[in-house]
């Protein structure tokens, strides 16, 4: 799971490295509640840009950054409500905004949840080893960024077909950038490259695979779920009104927040989204798609399938057309005619491609469960349009300028016309079917233990034992930080 065995000799080397670089590590508690951050660090942040390669920005790994690119402080969680004029459903849809993390995506938090425990225990030697970040996009960006802040060497691995913005930025931060064959759906090719590197470099690298690293799951269980909980307390006085949490699965880190939310909101349904062009959970299917950030063709090791109640597949063409609707002059003009406010129009840039996919999943949920005005569905906007301007340019070259007629068609067909097709409410045995798909990737291909796979399903303490690790990790971080000062 998360190895907290302490290797004192390497740990001391990491302490010395951090001391030399002026690095202090944030705790999970501080990421949940930035008021716990020392005033000295806040003073540094007042002079630091959100994306700067400054170790003080480790303390900006939180959903509660002020929405500023320079010198911001902290406030409430960043979120928006996507109004009924856009969704076409009665239920309220609330979206937690990931744009104001360093790197512009919440994946910087997931990578910290993986790297920090290894650093503070000495399971990773920052003075000698390189951190390898296999990903379909934002995770390797977050890993390379945190590695740079922690004075570690990094290797980023991602499919060659991912957006130009990702590659351009990575080349300025990561020590090595390795493109692999294919696009979003080609996760196995990423795993294969990791095996190659492991054979070539051995103990010189440590691979932080988001799909099997429980630090990814734990960070979302603790930090993302806490931010959602605070957002919901602002918006609702009745926990029974919180009806849905929809998350495209990707590495299954974000959907881990649903495990926490299920314990606090009795009517909550957790839904996993995927691309219709690659319906692995829905139909044991395969294929390629354009919803960047949700790598698939397998079930992640860190996905607690027992707590997933629904699977819904989203057509990637719907996402791409709505991306144009939300980010074009003609689209804004048309939406304005439908009663969408200028404030909401300005907020639509908070939705990247997977964010649009999550929005459409929320629409499906609302229609499937016949939700009413008081019902609330939560989605996570993992990144923003900042990552996808090149995709808009590609769409314009392919299909021409987006017109008012295109806007009317996209609005009617892909929003108002979104139906409950390709949605499956999961029975016990449907959940077990999906869980069992892990065997082929993780036991046969990646060498995991079949007994642990069985324990994930039948041992009720398996997941709660991971959830209980956050206080122990915080204790180790605090001890690490104290020794930095001596």
C-alpha positions, 0 to 999 in steps of 0.5 A: 500500500503506502510504505512508511518503513523508515530508512534512516540513512536515506532519510537523513540525506533527504533532510540535508538536501531539503535544508540546503534548498530551503524546502519545508513540506506541507502536511495533509492537514495544512492542505485541507486548512491553509490557516495552519500554514506558518506566517513566514511561508505565507509572506513568501507566497505573497511574492511568488507566482502560482506556477513559479518553481519555488518550494514555497509553492508546495503550500499552494497544493490546496483547493483553497488558493485565491484565484490569482496567478501572482501573490495570492493568499487563501480562501474558501474552496474554488468552485462554480455552479453551472446553471440550469440554462446550460445543463438543462436539468433541474438538479444543481451542478457544482464544480470544484475548480482545479485551475488555481493549483500550480500547473493548473491541475489538481494532479499536482496534489496527487503526485505530492501524495505519492512523493512526500511519503517516500521522501520523508521515510527514505524510500526515495533518495532525492540525492541520487534517484530520479522520480519517474512519472508515467501518465496520460498528461497532467499527472506527469506535469504535477510530478515533474513540478513537485520534483523540481520544487523538492530538488529531485530529478524527474522523468515524465512519460506520456503518450505522443498524441497529448496536447502541445501545451503539455509537452511545451511546458514539460520540456522546461521543467522535467529532466527527461520527457519520454513520449510513448506510442498513441494517445489517451487510451494507450496506457499499457504502452506507458507501463511497458516504457516503465518496465524498460526503464526499470530494466535499464536503470534499476535502483537509479529510478523510482516509478510513481505510477498513479494507477497503483500508488495509494498516495494518489487515492489518499490525497483525494480522500483527504484533501479533495473530499474535504474541499467538496464537503466544505463547498457543500456545507456552504450550499446545503443545510440538508445532507440528503440533498447531495445526490451525486458525485460524478468523476471520470475515472482516469487513475481513479484518484479523484473518485476516491473522494467518493469514499469519504463523501459516502460516509457523510451524505446518505443519498449519494450515488458515486458514478464513474465516467469514461469515453464511449469510444473506449467503454472498458468499465461499461462493456469491457471494451477498448478504443481511442478517444479525445477526452484527455486526462482519463487514461483507460483500457484497464481498471486502476489498482487504486479504484475501490469499485465496491463504492462505485454505483454507476458507470456512464460513457460520454461521447468524446465528440460531445465534449469537443463540440461543447468545448467550442461552444464554451470558448467561441464568440458565437457560442457565447452569443448564443448562450447569452440568448438562452439566459446565461449570464456574463459571469457564467460565460467567463467561468466556462474556461474553467472546464477542460475536456474532461471537465466537460465530460464530467458536466455531461455525466452529471446531466446523465445522472440527473436525468437517470435518477429524475432529480429535482430542484433541491438535489445537488450533483458534484463534479471536479474540473480537473484542469482548464482551457489553458491546456487545450487552446491547440485543440480548438485550433485543430477543430477550427482547421478541421471543421471551419469557424464555429458559427451561431448555427453550430452553437444552436446545434451543439446546445440542443444536441449535446446539452439539452439532448443528452440522454440516459443511454450508455449509463449502467446502474451497478448491481453487486455482480456488475461491480464484481465484474469490473473489479475482476478486470483488474486481474488481467492488468495488475496480476498477469501483466504488472505482477501484483498479488492475487490475494491482495486483489481478493482482499480489496473486494472482501476485506472491509478493512483494506480501504479504511486502513489506507484512509487512516494513514494520513495522520501518521504521514503528517506526523512523519512530515512534522518530524522531518520538518523539525529536523530541517531546523536543527 
